[in-house]
Amino acid sequence: MIIIAAFVLGAILGDMRARKAGGNRKDRLQYAAAHAIAFAVLGLFATILIDRWLRV
């Protein structure tokens, strides 16, 4: 669940960042994809850490 939320949040933030920089549609898609992947990886690590902490 955290991974999906992080993916969506990353896509939204990436799109907003590209819009602020004045990017066109392709730029916005690229920024959104890159941010979504990065946030999803961070969400995956967060999920693993939380799962390991709760097992103790």
Stockholm file with secondary structure:
# STOCKHOLM 1.0

chainA/1-56         MIIIAAFVLGAILGDMRARKAGGNRKDRLQYAAAHAIAFAVLGLFATILIDRWLRV
#=GR chainA/1-56 SS CHHHHHHHHHHHHHHHHHHHTTCCHHHHHHHHHHHHHHHHHHHHHHHHHHHHHHHC
#=GC SS_cons        CHHHHHHHHHHHHHHHHHHHTTCCHHHHHHHHHHHHHHHHHHHHHHHHHHHHHHHC
//
